[in-house]
Amino acid sequence: MNATVSPFRIRFKDLSLAGAVSLFSLSVWVVVAGPPIVPTADALGYIQYAAGISEYGTFGKLQDSSVAPNTMYRIAPLYPAFLSLLMQIDDSFRQGLICLIDNGPDGAASCNLDFKALLIAQTLFMTIFLVSVWAITLVLTRCRLDAWIAMAVALASEIPANYCGLFLTESITLPLFGLLSLFLILSVLRKQERRWPILGGIAMGLLALSKPTFLYLFIFLMVTGVAYLAFTRAQRTARIRTLVFAIVFAVVIAPWYAHTTLNSSTSEIQSTENYAATALIHRLGYNQMSLTEWGVSFIYWIPDFGDNIAKLLFAPASYEKLGWDEDGYYLSAALGRFTGTEEGSISPQSRVSDIVRLEILANPVKHFAVSVALAWRGMFVNKYWGIVGWIAAFIVLWRAARKRDETVMLLFLPACIMIAFHAAISVSIPRYNMLLIPALSFAVAVIVTERLEKRGIAQWLERTYKKYFRFLEPKAP
């Protein structure tokens, strides 16, 4: 590839330009998109937790501004704490959210909702995310053109811009995950530098404080890492870096988990257990699908047009329960177990360990097979964008495997772990797997650059870049 820079080094001027372009692009997109939608469901829940912190110093859902909430540790603390900080900084933002809590989404018209503070902060977060995609690609390919294309592809997914105005945890998990991916790769490539495992551990810890599922990502990464080190008989420095990563992660999350362990009542623990059981039961409804339905699901769950193709090719009985309506497995099978209408039923009051034993360990092969189908459904981020991304990813991963390029496989590893995890324990939808954006953007960029080079376009772009951005080139000694 052309347009190379110094191996593994990113100049501050290049980084600044990437940040400026990302920020400008996101800002224009946000302005054109208009005001954010009124928060409901999960988004409103995060606001209620944030208001509980802001108004009463209590980590709990504020449902009435005149009544202090009960302490409840059902969700991770980082995003509510971030919103609470914005409420302390911007009083108009705070007053609008308090009004929304008191009146509900249906009464939002009577509230003066001012989301400027949120838009500014989360646009900066998404700028960090896009720059991390740019930096990851530059580090792996040492090619500016690859990096710029990857950033453009990530922006084209629409997700970074769309989440600038949403009250959802992805607004912080995406930039943190982008940084984690970058730090893990740099930990491998720059073995002599100690800061990357430390920064990686911090990013991993903050992710776990954003969503509890990232705690399992840490566990799987450590198991994979330790197994790899043992298999390859890695040097002592590699084992030390892995240990440093784990220690820093533990230091970051320890205060919160110690606090919740010491202060959670039995009812709060049971409430959290019930919440996890409910989510798992919805997933287990799909384990009732037949072999025919399982096969059809790989067509039905192709985004946008797959369901129409399935309806043309197969009988209704083979796909009717794969959708989201009341007759689908997501609701009908799960609700049957909630109400005890099925023999051997389980309920949200069942212990998660009992559900796992009765429903997963008793039928591990079927659970695995259904999880593969659900992973297929969840892997296509933003429909056609995801389809194109995976076509490129399969090519890039095949080449990486043949060349034993560990850094490229490391880029895909965390996101693929989460795909498998979500498919095993949840209903697995594309929103859960937006962590794929850095890896898929990288893959598309590599393939596109190869096409451009064969046609001489890449060389022309390089000459143009040097002509108009000459100030970014290092000065001759």
Secondary structure by P-SEA (a helix, b strand, c coil): cccccccccccaaaaaaaaaaaaaaaaaaaaaacccccccaaaaaaaaaaaaaacccccccccccccccccccccccaaaaaaaaaaaacaaaaaaaaaaaaccccccccccccaaaaaaaaaaaaaaaaaaaaaaaaaacccaaaaaaaaaaaaaccccccccccccccccaaaaaaaaaaaaaaaaaccccaaaaaaaaaaaaaaaaacaaaaaaaaaaaaaaaaaaaaacccaaaaaaaaaaaaaaaaaaaaaaaaaaacccaaaaaaaaaaaaaaaaaaaccccccaaaaaacccccccccaaaaaaacccccccccccccccccccaaaaaaaaccccccccccccaaaaaaacccccaaaaaaaaaaaaaaaccccaaaaaaaaaaaaaaaaaaaaacaaaaaaaaaaaaaaaaaaaacccccccccccaaaaaaaaaaaaaaaaaaaaaaaaaaaaaaaacccccccccc
